[in-house]
């Protein structure tokens, strides 16, 4: 999500006096899962963490560089 869009959506939510602001909007599903079943949420996040750890270990064995820096919008900054 572009920082400008994130900022605009966050400020709009604050102006509407929203008690909880979750952005991007599709993360609401993850937030509700955490609120309704913390144990299930923890298991899902733990599984994702283990999978990422294995993938990074395999990539390093293949000689792949560490995580690449995020790319910019193409302006070279």
N, CA, C, O and CB atoms as a CASP TS submission, in Angstrom:
PFRMAT TS
TARGET T0000
AUTHOR 0000-0000-0000
METHOD Language model
MODEL 1
PARENT N/A
ATOM      1  N   UNK     1       0.848  -1.169   0.000  1.00  0.00           N
ATOM      2  CA  UNK     1       0.000   0.000   0.000  1.00  0.00           C
ATOM      3  C   UNK     1       0.896   1.235   0.000  1.00  0.00           C
ATOM      4  O   UNK     1       1.862   1.319   0.759  1.00  0.00           O
ATOM      5  CB  UNK     1      -0.967  -0.004   1.221  1.00  0.00           C
ATOM      6  N   UNK     2       0.568   2.163  -0.842  1.00  0.00           N
ATOM      7  CA  UNK     2       1.341   3.403  -0.908  1.00  0.00           C
ATOM      8  C   UNK     2       1.196   4.180   0.397  1.00  0.00           C
ATOM      9  O   UNK     2       0.102   4.241   0.959  1.00  0.00           O
ATOM     10  CB  UNK     2       0.885   4.269  -2.104  1.00  0.00           C
ATOM     11  N   UNK     3       2.281   4.773   0.887  1.00  0.00           N
ATOM     12  CA  UNK     3       2.208   5.522   2.145  1.00  0.00           C
ATOM     13  C   UNK     3       1.161   6.632   2.130  1.00  0.00           C
ATOM     14  O   UNK     3       0.516   6.900   3.143  1.00  0.00           O
ATOM     15  CB  UNK     3       3.554   6.116   2.459  1.00  0.00           C
ATOM     16  N   UNK     4       0.998   7.271   0.982  1.00  0.00           N
ATOM     17  CA  UNK     4       0.023   8.361   0.889  1.00  0.00           C
ATOM     18  C   UNK     4      -1.403   7.841   1.085  1.00  0.00           C
ATOM     19  O   UNK     4      -2.217   8.461   1.769  1.00  0.00           O
ATOM     20  CB  UNK     4       0.145   9.073  -0.471  1.00  0.00           C
ATOM     21  N   UNK     5      -1.687   6.690   0.470  1.00  0.00           N
ATOM     22  CA  UNK     5      -3.013   6.085   0.606  1.00  0.00           C
ATOM     23  C   UNK     5      -3.242   5.634   2.045  1.00  0.00           C
ATOM     24  O   UNK     5      -4.311   5.861   2.611  1.00  0.00           O
ATOM     25  CB  UNK     5      -3.172   4.893  -0.362  1.00  0.00           C
ATOM     26  N   UNK     6      -2.237   4.997   2.629  1.00  0.00           N
ATOM     27  CA  UNK     6      -2.346   4.558   4.019  1.00  0.00           C
ATOM     28  C   UNK     6      -2.639   5.749   4.938  1.00  0.00           C
ATOM     29  O   UNK     6      -3.525   5.686   5.790  1.00  0.00           O
ATOM     30  CB  UNK     6      -1.051   3.844   4.461  1.00  0.00           C
ATOM     31  N   UNK     7      -1.884   6.827   4.751  1.00  0.00           N
ATOM     32  CA  UNK     7      -2.070   8.013   5.593  1.00  0.00           C
ATOM     33  C   UNK     7      -3.474   8.589   5.429  1.00  0.00           C
ATOM     34  O   UNK     7      -4.120   8.948   6.414  1.00  0.00           O
ATOM     35  CB  UNK     7      -1.021   9.082   5.251  1.00  0.00           C
ATOM     36  N   UNK     8      -3.944   8.676   4.190  1.00  0.00           N
ATOM     37  CA  UNK     8      -5.278   9.233   3.951  1.00  0.00           C
ATOM     38  C   UNK     8      -6.353   8.376   4.611  1.00  0.00           C
ATOM     39  O   UNK     8      -7.258   8.904   5.258  1.00  0.00           O
ATOM     40  CB  UNK     8      -5.549   9.350   2.444  1.00  0.00           C
ATOM     41  N   UNK     9      -6.257   7.053   4.451  1.00  0.00           N
ATOM     42  CA  UNK     9      -7.250   6.156   5.051  1.00  0.00           C
ATOM     43  C   UNK     9      -7.202   6.215   6.584  1.00  0.00           C
ATOM     44  O   UNK     9      -8.242   6.189   7.242  1.00  0.00           O
ATOM     45  CB  UNK     9      -7.018   4.712   4.572  1.00  0.00           C
ATOM     46  N   UNK    10      -6.002   6.293   7.139  1.00  0.00           N
ATOM     47  CA  UNK    10      -5.867   6.364   8.597  1.00  0.00           C
ATOM     48  C   UNK    10      -6.455   7.666   9.135  1.00  0.00           C
ATOM     49  O   UNK    10      -7.174   7.656  10.134  1.00  0.00           O
ATOM     50  CB  UNK    10      -4.390   6.242   9.007  1.00  0.00           C
ATOM     51  N   UNK    11      -6.153   8.773   8.485  1.00  0.00           N
ATOM     52  CA  UNK    11      -6.690  10.066   8.939  1.00  0.00           C
ATOM     53  C   UNK    11      -8.209  10.082   8.800  1.00  0.00           C
ATOM     54  O   UNK    11      -8.904  10.577   9.688  1.00  0.00           O
ATOM     55  CB  UNK    11      -6.064  11.237   8.133  1.00  0.00           C
ATOM     56  N   UNK    12      -8.726   9.555   7.713  1.00  0.00           N
ATOM     57  CA  UNK    12     -10.190   9.483   7.547  1.00  0.00           C
ATOM     58  C   UNK    12     -10.827   8.679   8.673  1.00  0.00           C
ATOM     59  O   UNK    12     -11.870   9.065   9.199  1.00  0.00           O
ATOM     60  CB  UNK    12     -10.553   8.855   6.184  1.00  0.00           C
ATOM     61  N   UNK    13     -10.205   7.561   9.046  1.00  0.00           N
ATOM     62  CA  UNK    13     -10.750   6.740  10.131  1.00  0.00           C
ATOM     63  C   UNK    13     -10.695   7.468  11.461  1.00  0.00           C
ATOM     64  O   UNK    13     -11.621   7.355  12.265  1.00  0.00           O
ATOM     65  CB  UNK    13      -9.993   5.423  10.233  1.00  0.00           C
ATOM     66  N   UNK    14      -9.632   8.209  11.706  1.00  0.00           N
ATOM     67  CA  UNK    14      -9.520   8.991  12.945  1.00  0.00           C
ATOM     68  C   UNK    14     -10.595  10.075  12.965  1.00  0.00           C
ATOM     69  O   UNK    14     -11.225  10.305  13.997  1.00  0.00           O
ATOM     70  CB  UNK    14      -8.102   9.626  13.078  1.00  0.00           C
ATOM     71  N   UNK    15     -10.804  10.735  11.836  1.00  0.00           N
ATOM     72  CA  UNK    15     -11.820  11.784  11.777  1.00  0.00           C
ATOM     73  C   UNK    15     -13.224  11.229  11.989  1.00  0.00           C
ATOM     74  O   UNK    15     -14.104  11.941  12.472  1.00  0.00           O
ATOM     75  CB  UNK    15     -11.748  12.506  10.444  1.00  0.00           C
ATOM     76  N   UNK    16     -13.443   9.955  11.629  1.00  0.00           N
ATOM     77  CA  UNK    16     -14.736   9.313  11.869  1.00  0.00           C
ATOM     78  C   UNK    16     -14.815   8.735  13.278  1.00  0.00           C
ATOM     79  O   UNK    16     -15.795   8.086  13.646  1.00  0.00           O
ATOM     80  CB  UNK    16     -14.981   8.211  10.839  1.00  0.00           C
ATOM     81  N   UNK    17     -13.752   8.988  14.067  1.00  0.00           N
ATOM     82  CA  UNK    17     -13.700   8.563  15.464  1.00  0.00           C
ATOM     83  C   UNK    17     -13.783   7.039  15.604  1.00  0.00           C
ATOM     84  O   UNK    17     -14.420   6.537  16.530  1.00  0.00           O
ATOM     85  CB  UNK    17     -14.831   9.218  16.248  1.00  0.00           C
ATOM     86  N   UNK    18     -13.146   6.308  14.695  1.00  0.00           N
ATOM     87  CA  UNK    18     -13.112   4.844  14.750  1.00  0.00           C
ATOM     88  C   UNK    18     -12.268   4.415  15.940  1.00  0.00           C
ATOM     89  O   UNK    18     -11.173   4.940  16.140  1.00  0.00           O
ATOM     90  CB  UNK    18     -12.547   4.241  13.426  1.00  0.00           C
ATOM     91  N   UNK    19     -12.756   3.480  16.724  1.00  0.00           N
ATOM     92  CA  UNK    19     -12.031   3.009  17.904  1.00  0.00           C
ATOM     93  C   UNK    19     -10.851   2.123  17.517  1.00  0.00           C
ATOM     94  O   UNK    19      -9.796   2.177  18.150  1.00  0.00           O
ATOM     95  CB  UNK    19     -12.974   2.246  18.834  1.00  0.00           C
ATOM     96  N   UNK    20     -11.028   1.310  16.482  1.00  0.00           N
ATOM     97  CA  UNK    20      -9.980   0.405  16.018  1.00  0.00           C
ATOM     98  C   UNK    20      -9.780   0.658  14.535  1.00  0.00           C
ATOM     99  O   UNK    20     -10.733   0.663  13.756  1.00  0.00           O
ATOM    100  CB  UNK    20     -10.345  -1.098  16.295  1.00  0.00           C
ATOM    101  N   UNK    21      -8.528   0.868  14.159  1.00  0.00           N
ATOM    102  CA  UNK    21      -8.200   1.131  12.761  1.00  0.00           C
ATOM    103  C   UNK    21      -7.266   0.029  12.293  1.00  0.00           C
ATOM    104  O   UNK    21      -6.151  -0.110  12.796  1.00  0.00           O
ATOM    105  CB  UNK    21      -7.549   2.547  12.573  1.00  0.00           C
ATOM    106  N   UNK    22      -7.729  -0.753  11.323  1.00  0.00           N
ATOM    107  CA  UNK    22      -6.926  -1.842  10.768  1.00  0.00           C
ATOM    108  C   UNK    22      -6.766  -1.572   9.279  1.00  0.00           C
ATOM    109  O   UNK    22      -7.737  -1.550   8.523  1.00  0.00           O
ATOM    110  CB  UNK    22      -7.589  -3.251  11.030  1.00  0.00           C
ATOM    111  N   UNK    23      -5.514  -1.367   8.878  1.00  0.00           N
ATOM    112  CA  UNK    23      -5.223  -1.097   7.468  1.00  0.00           C
ATOM    113  C   UNK    23      -4.087  -1.998   7.030  1.00  0.00           C
ATOM    114  O   UNK    23      -3.185  -2.262   7.824  1.00  0.00           O
ATOM    115  CB  UNK    23      -4.863   0.402   7.235  1.00  0.00           C
ATOM    116  N   UNK    24      -4.096  -2.476   5.808  1.00  0.00           N
ATOM    117  CA  UNK    24      -5.137  -2.369   4.810  1.00  0.00           C
ATOM    118  C   UNK    24      -6.407  -3.103   5.241  1.00  0.00           C
ATOM    119  O   UNK    24      -6.376  -3.969   6.115  1.00  0.00           O
ATOM    120  CB  UNK    24      -4.642  -2.912   3.486  1.00  0.00           C
ATOM    121  N   UNK    25      -7.489  -2.748   4.627  1.00  0.00           N
ATOM    122  CA  UNK    25      -8.812  -3.196   5.052  1.00  0.00           C
ATOM    123  C   UNK    25      -8.950  -4.719   5.082  1.00  0.00           C
ATOM    124  O   UNK    25      -9.662  -5.254   5.932  1.00  0.00           O
ATOM    125  CB  UNK    25      -9.858  -2.616   4.139  1.00  0.00           C
ATOM    126  N   UNK    26      -8.279  -5.424   4.165  1.00  0.00           N
ATOM    127  CA  UNK    26      -8.419  -6.885   4.135  1.00  0.00           C
ATOM    128  C   UNK    26      -7.795  -7.535   5.364  1.00  0.00           C
ATOM    129  O   UNK    26      -8.072  -8.704   5.634  1.00  0.00           O
ATOM    130  CB  UNK    26      -7.779  -7.453   2.869  1.00  0.00           C
ATOM    131  N   UNK    27      -6.958  -6.816   6.125  1.00  0.00           N
ATOM    132  CA  UNK    27      -6.388  -7.352   7.360  1.00  0.00           C
ATOM    133  C   UNK    27      -7.433  -7.487   8.449  1.00  0.00           C
ATOM    134  O   UNK    27      -7.175  -8.109   9.479  1.00  0.00           O
ATOM    135  CB  UNK    27      -5.256  -6.469   7.844  1.00  0.00           C
ATOM    136  N   UNK    28      -8.617  -6.911   8.236  1.00  0.00           N
ATOM    137  CA  UNK    28      -9.695  -7.061   9.226  1.00  0.00           C
ATOM    138  C   UNK    28      -9.981  -8.534   9.511  1.00  0.00           C
ATOM    139  O   UNK    28     -10.269  -8.902  10.649  1.00  0.00           O
ATOM    140  CB  UNK    28     -10.977  -6.364   8.736  1.00  0.00           C
ATOM    141  N   UNK    29      -9.904  -9.365   8.492  1.00  0.00           N
ATOM    142  CA  UNK    29     -10.147 -10.798   8.688  1.00  0.00           C
ATOM    143  C   UNK    29      -9.142 -11.372   9.677  1.00  0.00           C
ATOM    144  O   UNK    29      -9.512 -12.160  10.548  1.00  0.00           O
ATOM    145  CB  UNK    29     -10.068 -11.557   7.343  1.00  0.00           C
ATOM    146  N   UNK    30      -7.876 -10.986   9.553  1.00  0.00           N
ATOM    147  CA  UNK    30      -6.852 -11.466  10.484  1.00  0.00           C
ATOM    148  C   UNK    30      -7.083 -10.908  11.891  1.00  0.00           C
ATOM    149  O   UNK    30      -6.886 -11.609  12.884  1.00  0.00           O
ATOM    150  CB  UNK    30      -5.449 -11.077   9.984  1.00  0.00           C
ATOM    151  N   UNK    31      -7.497  -9.654  11.966  1.00  0.00           N
ATOM    152  CA  UNK    31      -7.759  -9.039  13.270  1.00  0.00           C
ATOM    153  C   UNK    31      -8.918  -9.753  13.968  1.00  0.00           C
ATOM    154  O   UNK    31      -8.838 -10.050  15.160  1.00  0.00           O
ATOM    155  CB  UNK    31      -8.074  -7.530  13.108  1.00  0.00           C
ATOM    156  N   UNK    32      -9.999 -10.030  13.223  1.00  0.00           N
ATOM    157  CA  UNK    32     -11.135 -10.746  13.812  1.00  0.00           C
ATOM    158  C   UNK    32     -10.743 -12.151  14.246  1.00  0.00           C
ATOM    159  O   UNK    32     -11.172 -12.620  15.300  1.00  0.00           O
ATOM    160  CB  UNK    32     -12.293 -10.814  12.819  1.00  0.00           C
ATOM    161  N   UNK    33      -9.931 -12.821  13.437  1.00  0.00           N
ATOM    162  CA  UNK    33      -9.472 -14.153  13.815  1.00  0.00           C
ATOM    163  C   UNK    33      -8.705 -14.091  15.134  1.00  0.00           C
ATOM    164  O   UNK    33      -8.918 -14.925  16.014  1.00  0.00           O
ATOM    165  CB  UNK    33      -8.588 -14.760  12.703  1.00  0.00           C
ATOM    166  N   UNK    34      -7.831 -13.127  15.274  1.00  0.00           N
ATOM    167  CA  UNK    34      -7.064 -12.964  16.512  1.00  0.00           C
ATOM    168  C   UNK    34      -7.984 -12.699  17.703  1.00  0.00           C
ATOM    169  O   UNK    34      -7.770 -13.234  18.792  1.00  0.00           O
ATOM    170  CB  UNK    34      -6.052 -11.818  16.365  1.00  0.00           C
ATOM    171  N   UNK    35      -8.998 -11.881  17.493  1.00  0.00           N
ATOM    172  CA  UNK    35      -9.928 -11.553  18.588  1.00  0.00           C
ATOM    173  C   UNK    35     -10.800 -12.745  18.961  1.00  0.00           C
ATOM    174  O   UNK    35     -11.065 -12.966  20.142  1.00  0.00           O
ATOM    175  CB  UNK    35     -10.818 -10.368  18.197  1.00  0.00           C
ATOM    176  N   UNK    36     -11.250 -13.516  17.972  1.00  0.00           N
ATOM    177  CA  UNK    36     -12.163 -14.624  18.238  1.00  0.00           C
ATOM    178  C   UNK    36     -11.452 -15.884  18.719  1.00  0.00           C
ATOM    179  O   UNK    36     -11.975 -16.616  19.558  1.00  0.00           O
ATOM    180  CB  UNK    36     -12.950 -14.938  17.000  1.00  0.00           C
ATOM    181  N   UNK    37     -10.256 -16.136  18.184  1.00  0.00           N
ATOM    182  CA  UNK    37      -9.546 -17.362  18.551  1.00  0.00           C
ATOM    183  C   UNK    37      -8.043 -17.105  18.566  1.00  0.00           C
ATOM    184  O   UNK    37      -7.353 -17.416  17.595  1.00  0.00           O
ATOM    185  CB  UNK    37      -9.890 -18.512  17.571  1.00  0.00           C
ATOM    186  N   UNK    38      -7.534 -16.548  19.647  1.00  0.00           N
ATOM    187  CA  UNK    38      -6.094 -16.276  19.716  1.00  0.00           C
ATOM    188  C   UNK    38      -5.252 -17.536  19.520  1.00  0.00           C
ATOM    189  O   UNK    38      -4.188 -17.481  18.904  1.00  0.00           O
ATOM    190  CB  UNK    38      -5.752 -15.639  21.052  1.00  0.00           C
ATOM    191  N   UNK    39      -5.717 -18.655  20.033  1.00  0.00           N
ATOM    192  CA  UNK    39      -4.944 -19.895  19.898  1.00  0.00           C
ATOM    193  C   UNK    39      -4.825 -20.304  18.423  1.00  0.00           C
ATOM    194  O   UNK    39      -3.741 -20.670  17.968  1.00  0.00           O
ATOM    195  CB  UNK    39      -5.605 -21.034  20.717  1.00  0.00           C
ATOM    196  N   UNK    40      -5.933 -20.241  17.678  1.00  0.00           N
ATOM    197  CA  UNK    40      -5.889 -20.584  16.254  1.00  0.00           C
ATOM    198  C   UNK    40      -4.995 -19.604  15.500  1.00  0.00           C
ATOM    199  O   UNK    40      -4.203 -20.004  14.646  1.00  0.00           O
ATOM    200  CB  UNK    40      -7.311 -20.587  15.650  1.00  0.00           C
ATOM    201  N   UNK    41      -5.127 -18.337  15.816  1.00  0.00           N
ATOM    202  CA  UNK    41      -4.306 -17.323  15.173  1.00  0.00           C
ATOM    203  C   UNK    41      -2.826 -17.588  15.424  1.00  0.00           C
ATOM    204  O   UNK    41      -2.011 -17.488  14.507  1.00  0.00           O
ATOM    205  CB  UNK    41      -4.690 -15.928  15.673  1.00  0.00           C
ATOM    206  N   UNK    42      -2.480 -17.922  16.652  1.00  0.00           N
ATOM    207  CA  UNK    42      -1.093 -18.205  17.003  1.00  0.00           C
ATOM    208  C   UNK    42      -0.578 -19.420  16.228  1.00  0.00           C
ATOM    209  O   UNK    42       0.560 -19.420  15.760  1.00  0.00           O
ATOM    210  CB  UNK    42      -0.960 -18.440  18.517  1.00  0.00           C
ATOM    211  N   UNK    43      -1.402 -20.442  16.094  1.00  0.00           N
ATOM    212  CA  UNK    43      -0.990 -21.630  15.340  1.00  0.00           C
ATOM    213  C   UNK    43      -0.752 -21.287  13.867  1.00  0.00           C
ATOM    214  O   UNK    43       0.218 -21.748  13.268  1.00  0.00           O
ATOM    215  CB  UNK    43      -2.056 -22.739  15.459  1.00  0.00           C
ATOM    216  N   UNK    44      -1.643 -20.474  13.288  1.00  0.00           N
ATOM    217  CA  UNK    44      -1.475 -20.086  11.880  1.00  0.00           C
ATOM    218  C   UNK    44      -0.203 -19.265  11.687  1.00  0.00           C
ATOM    219  O   UNK    44       0.578 -19.539  10.775  1.00  0.00           O
ATOM    220  CB  UNK    44      -2.696 -19.286  11.392  1.00  0.00           C
ATOM    221  N   UNK    45       0.010 -18.261  12.538  1.00  0.00           N
ATOM    222  CA  UNK    45       1.204 -17.420  12.419  1.00  0.00           C
ATOM    223  C   UNK    45       2.464 -18.230  12.669  1.00  0.00           C
ATOM    224  O   UNK    45       3.479 -18.017  12.005  1.00  0.00           O
ATOM    225  CB  UNK    45       1.135 -16.243  13.399  1.00  0.00           C
ATOM    226  N   UNK    46       2.410 -19.171  13.633  1.00  0.00           N
ATOM    227  CA  UNK    46       3.568 -20.025  13.897  1.00  0.00           C
ATOM    228  C   UNK    46       3.910 -20.884  12.697  1.00  0.00           C
ATOM    229  O   UNK    46       5.082 -21.044  12.356  1.00  0.00           O
ATOM    230  CB  UNK    46       3.311 -20.909  15.105  1.00  0.00           C
ATOM    231  N   UNK    47       2.884 -21.443  12.049  1.00  0.00           N
ATOM    232  CA  UNK    47       3.110 -22.242  10.852  1.00  0.00           C
ATOM    233  C   UNK    47       3.697 -21.423   9.723  1.00  0.00           C
ATOM    234  O   UNK    47       4.591 -21.881   9.011  1.00  0.00           O
ATOM    235  CB  UNK    47       1.824 -22.877  10.401  1.00  0.00           C
ATOM    236  N   UNK    48       3.193 -20.206   9.559  1.00  0.00           N
ATOM    237  CA  UNK    48       3.729 -19.339   8.510  1.00  0.00           C
ATOM    238  C   UNK    48       5.182 -18.979   8.813  1.00  0.00           C
ATOM    239  O   UNK    48       6.012 -18.930   7.905  1.00  0.00           O
ATOM    240  CB  UNK    48       2.875 -18.059   8.373  1.00  0.00           C
ATOM    241  N   UNK    49       5.493 -18.727  10.083  1.00  0.00           N
ATOM    242  CA  UNK    49       6.861 -18.385  10.470  1.00  0.00           C
ATOM    243  C   UNK    49       7.811 -19.546  10.193  1.00  0.00           C
ATOM    244  O   UNK    49       8.899 -19.345   9.652  1.00  0.00           O
ATOM    245  CB  UNK    49       6.919 -17.997  11.955  1.00  0.00           C
ATOM    246  N   UNK    50       7.400 -20.767  10.563  1.00  0.00           N
ATOM    247  CA  UNK    50       8.242 -21.934  10.313  1.00  0.00           C
ATOM    248  C   UNK    50       8.473 -22.136   8.815  1.00  0.00           C
ATOM    249  O   UNK    50       9.589 -22.432   8.388  1.00  0.00           O
ATOM    250  CB  UNK    50       7.606 -23.189  10.922  1.00  0.00           C
ATOM    251  N   UNK    51       7.419 -21.975   8.028  1.00  0.00           N
ATOM    252  CA  UNK    51       7.546 -22.140   6.573  1.00  0.00           C
ATOM    253  C   UNK    51       8.507 -21.104   5.987  1.00  0.00           C
ATOM    254  O   UNK    51       9.342 -21.440   5.148  1.00  0.00           O
ATOM    255  CB  UNK    51       6.163 -22.023   5.895  1.00  0.00           C
ATOM    256  N   UNK    52       8.393 -19.856   6.422  1.00  0.00           N
ATOM    257  CA  UNK    52       9.282 -18.806   5.940  1.00  0.00           C
ATOM    258  C   UNK    52      10.722 -19.103   6.348  1.00  0.00           C
ATOM    259  O   UNK    52      11.646 -18.915   5.557  1.00  0.00           O
ATOM    260  CB  UNK    52       8.843 -17.433   6.481  1.00  0.00           C
ATOM    261  N   UNK    53      10.909 -19.564   7.579  1.00  0.00           N
ATOM    262  CA  UNK    53      12.253 -19.898   8.061  1.00  0.00           C
ATOM    263  C   UNK    53      12.883 -20.979   7.183  1.00  0.00           C
ATOM    264  O   UNK    53      14.050 -20.863   6.809  1.00  0.00           O
ATOM    265  CB  UNK    53      12.200 -20.367   9.533  1.00  0.00           C
ATOM    266  N   UNK    54      12.136 -22.016   6.853  1.00  0.00           N
ATOM    267  CA  UNK    54      12.640 -23.104   6.010  1.00  0.00           C
ATOM    268  C   UNK    54      12.965 -22.582   4.616  1.00  0.00           C
ATOM    269  O   UNK    54      14.014 -22.911   4.063  1.00  0.00           O
ATOM    270  CB  UNK    54      11.612 -24.254   5.925  1.00  0.00           C
ATOM    271  N   UNK    55      12.085 -21.779   4.045  1.00  0.00           N
ATOM    272  CA  UNK    55      12.325 -21.246   2.701  1.00  0.00           C
ATOM    273  C   UNK    55      13.568 -20.371   2.664  1.00  0.00           C
ATOM    274  O   UNK    55      14.342 -20.435   1.709  1.00  0.00           O
ATOM    275  CB  UNK    55      11.115 -20.448   2.223  1.00  0.00           C
ATOM    276  N   UNK    56      13.768 -19.549   3.700  1.00  0.00           N
ATOM    277  CA  UNK    56      14.958 -18.701   3.732  1.00  0.00           C
ATOM    278  C   UNK    56      16.217 -19.539   3.891  1.00  0.00           C
ATOM    279  O   UNK    56      17.240 -19.234   3.279  1.00  0.00           O
ATOM    280  CB  UNK    56      14.859 -17.679   4.868  1.00  0.00           C
ATOM    281  N   UNK    57      16.161 -20.590   4.702  1.00  0.00           N
ATOM    282  CA  UNK    57      17.319 -21.471   4.871  1.00  0.00           C
ATOM    283  C   UNK    57      17.658 -22.160   3.548  1.00  0.00           C
ATOM    284  O   UNK    57      18.829 -22.262   3.181  1.00  0.00           O
ATOM    285  CB  UNK    57      17.046 -22.525   5.974  1.00  0.00           C
ATOM    286  N   UNK    58      16.649 -22.623   2.844  1.00  0.00           N
ATOM    287  CA  UNK    58      16.883 -23.279   1.556  1.00  0.00           C
ATOM    288  C   UNK    58      17.451 -22.300   0.533  1.00  0.00           C
ATOM    289  O   UNK    58      18.326 -22.658  -0.255  1.00  0.00           O
ATOM    290  CB  UNK    58      15.583 -23.893   1.026  1.00  0.00           C
ATOM    291  N   UNK    59      16.958 -21.072   0.547  1.00  0.00           N
ATOM    292  CA  UNK    59      17.461 -20.058  -0.381  1.00  0.00           C
ATOM    293  C   UNK    59      18.917 -19.744  -0.086  1.00  0.00           C
ATOM    294  O   UNK    59      19.703 -19.553  -1.015  1.00  0.00           O
ATOM    295  CB  UNK    59      16.615 -18.779  -0.299  1.00  0.00           C
ATOM    296  N   UNK    60      19.293 -19.686   1.176  1.00  0.00           N
ATOM    297  CA  UNK    60      20.685 -19.382   1.507  1.00  0.00           C
ATOM    298  C   UNK    60      21.596 -20.530   1.087  1.00  0.00           C
ATOM    299  O   UNK    60      22.738 -20.297   0.691  1.00  0.00           O
ATOM    300  CB  UNK    60      20.837 -19.103   3.015  1.00  0.00           C
ATOM    301  N   UNK    61      21.107 -21.770   1.168  1.00  0.00           N
ATOM    302  CA  UNK    61      21.901 -22.911   0.718  1.00  0.00           C
ATOM    303  C   UNK    61      22.124 -22.880  -0.789  1.00  0.00           C
ATOM    304  O   UNK    61      23.149 -23.347  -1.286  1.00  0.00           O
ATOM    305  CB  UNK    61      21.222 -24.215   1.116  1.00  0.00           C
ATOM    306  N   UNK    62      21.149 -22.324  -1.513  1.00  0.00           N
ATOM    307  CA  UNK    62      21.285 -22.207  -2.971  1.00  0.00           C
ATOM    308  C   UNK    62      22.154 -21.015  -3.362  1.00  0.00           C
ATOM    309  O   UNK    62      22.454 -20.821  -4.540  1.00  0.00           O
ATOM    310  CB  UNK    62      19.907 -22.077  -3.622  1.00  0.00           C
ATOM    311  N   UNK    63      22.559 -20.214  -2.369  1.00  0.00           N
ATOM    312  CA  UNK    63      23.390 -19.054  -2.653  1.00  0.00           C
ATOM    313  C   UNK    63      22.609 -17.806  -2.991  1.00  0.00           C
ATOM    314  O   UNK    63      23.180 -16.822  -3.460  1.00  0.00           O
ATOM    315  CB  UNK    63      24.305 -19.363  -3.763  1.00  0.00           C
ATOM    316  N   UNK    64      21.305 -17.835  -2.757  1.00  0.00           N
ATOM    317  CA  UNK    64      20.490 -16.649  -3.029  1.00  0.00           C
ATOM    318  C   UNK    64      20.847 -15.561  -2.016  1.00  0.00           C
ATOM    319  O   UNK    64      21.173 -15.866  -0.869  1.00  0.00           O
ATOM    320  CB  UNK    64      18.961 -16.988  -2.968  1.00  0.00           C
ATOM    321  N   UNK    65      20.789 -14.305  -2.430  1.00  0.00           N
ATOM    322  CA  UNK    65      21.084 -13.223  -1.489  1.00  0.00           C
ATOM    323  C   UNK    65      20.014 -13.159  -0.400  1.00  0.00           C
ATOM    324  O   UNK    65      18.911 -13.677  -0.575  1.00  0.00           O
ATOM    325  CB  UNK    65      21.180 -11.869  -2.229  1.00  0.00           C
ATOM    326  N   UNK    66      20.347 -12.519   0.727  1.00  0.00           N
ATOM    327  CA  UNK    66      19.321 -12.353   1.764  1.00  0.00           C
ATOM    328  C   UNK    66      18.158 -11.540   1.234  1.00  0.00           C
ATOM    329  O   UNK    66      18.188 -11.069   0.097  1.00  0.00           O
ATOM    330  CB  UNK    66      19.911 -11.680   3.014  1.00  0.00           C
ATOM    331  N   UNK    67      17.141 -11.375   2.048  1.00  0.00           N
ATOM    332  CA  UNK    67      15.946 -10.649   1.608  1.00  0.00           C
ATOM    333  C   UNK    67      16.320  -9.366   0.905  1.00  0.00           C
ATOM    334  O   UNK    67      17.124  -8.582   1.410  1.00  0.00           O
ATOM    335  CB  UNK    67      15.033 -10.343   2.791  1.00  0.00           C
ATOM    336  N   UNK    68      15.743  -9.153  -0.252  1.00  0.00           N
ATOM    337  CA  UNK    68      16.026  -7.967  -1.045  1.00  0.00           C
ATOM    338  C   UNK    68      15.325  -6.759  -0.448  1.00  0.00           C
ATOM    339  O   UNK    68      14.259  -6.882   0.156  1.00  0.00           O
ATOM    340  CB  UNK    68      15.595  -8.172  -2.502  1.00  0.00           C
ATOM    341  N   UNK    69      15.920  -5.612  -0.618  1.00  0.00           N
ATOM    342  CA  UNK    69      15.304  -4.370  -0.160  1.00  0.00           C
ATOM    343  C   UNK    69      14.070  -4.096  -0.998  1.00  0.00           C
ATOM    344  O   UNK    69      14.045  -4.431  -2.182  1.00  0.00           O
ATOM    345  CB  UNK    69      16.301  -3.183  -0.242  1.00  0.00           C
ATOM    346  N   UNK    70      13.047  -3.494  -0.411  1.00  0.00           N
ATOM    347  CA  UNK    70      11.843  -3.179  -1.178  1.00  0.00           C
ATOM    348  C   UNK    70      12.172  -2.217  -2.319  1.00  0.00           C
ATOM    349  O   UNK    70      13.022  -1.335  -2.192  1.00  0.00           O
ATOM    350  CB  UNK    70      10.761  -2.572  -0.262  1.00  0.00           C
ATOM    351  N   UNK    71      11.488  -2.411  -3.413  1.00  0.00           N
ATOM    352  CA  UNK    71      11.701  -1.524  -4.545  1.00  0.00           C
ATOM    353  C   UNK    71      10.883  -0.264  -4.381  1.00  0.00           C
ATOM    354  O   UNK    71       9.870  -0.256  -3.682  1.00  0.00           O
ATOM    355  CB  UNK    71      11.349  -2.220  -5.858  1.00  0.00           C
ATOM    356  N   UNK    72      11.320   0.788  -5.021  1.00  0.00           N
ATOM    357  CA  UNK    72      10.598   2.057  -4.972  1.00  0.00           C
ATOM    358  C   UNK    72       9.697   2.166  -6.177  1.00  0.00           C
ATOM    359  O   UNK    72       9.575   1.219  -6.954  1.00  0.00           O
ATOM    360  CB  UNK    72      11.569   3.251  -4.913  1.00  0.00           C
ATOM    361  N   UNK    73       9.079   3.287  -6.337  1.00  0.00           N
ATOM    362  CA  UNK    73       8.132   3.481  -7.423  1.00  0.00           C
ATOM    363  C   UNK    73       8.815   3.674  -8.770  1.00  0.00           C
ATOM    364  O   UNK    73       8.168   4.045  -9.749  1.00  0.00           O
ATOM    365  CB  UNK    73       7.253   4.662  -7.128  1.00  0.00           C
ATOM    366  N   UNK    74      10.116   3.425  -8.823  1.00  0.00           N
ATOM    367  CA  UNK    74      10.800   3.542 -10.102  1.00  0.00           C
ATOM    368  C   UNK    74      11.550   4.853 -10.275  1.00  0.00           C
ATOM    369  O   UNK    74      12.160   5.078 -11.320  1.00  0.00           O
ATOM    370  CB  UNK    74       9.818   3.391 -11.206  1.00  0.00           C
ATOM    371  N   UNK    75      11.516   5.718  -9.274  1.00  0.00           N
ATOM    372  CA  UNK    75      12.213   6.984  -9.408  1.00  0.00           C
ATOM    373  C   UNK    75      13.656   6.894  -8.902  1.00  0.00           C
ATOM    374  O   UNK    75      14.377   7.892  -8.902  1.00  0.00           O
ATOM    375  CB  UNK    75      11.463   8.070  -8.658  1.00  0.00           C
ATOM    376  N   UNK    76      14.082   5.693  -8.467  1.00  0.00           N
ATOM    377  CA  UNK    76      15.454   5.505  -8.043  1.00  0.00           C
ATOM    378  C   UNK    76      15.751   5.986  -6.648  1.00  0.00           C
ATOM    379  O   UNK    76      16.911   5.998  -6.237  1.00  0.00           O
ATOM    380  CB  UNK    76      16.344   6.179  -8.972  1.00  0.00           C
ATOM    381  N   UNK    77      14.749   6.379  -5.917  1.00  0.00           N
ATOM    382  CA  UNK    77      14.971   6.882  -4.553  1.00  0.00           C
ATOM    383  C   UNK    77      14.787   5.781  -3.569  1.00  0.00           C
ATOM    384  O   UNK    77      14.930   5.997  -2.365  1.00  0.00           O
ATOM    385  CB  UNK    77      14.033   8.038  -4.220  1.00  0.00           C
TER
END
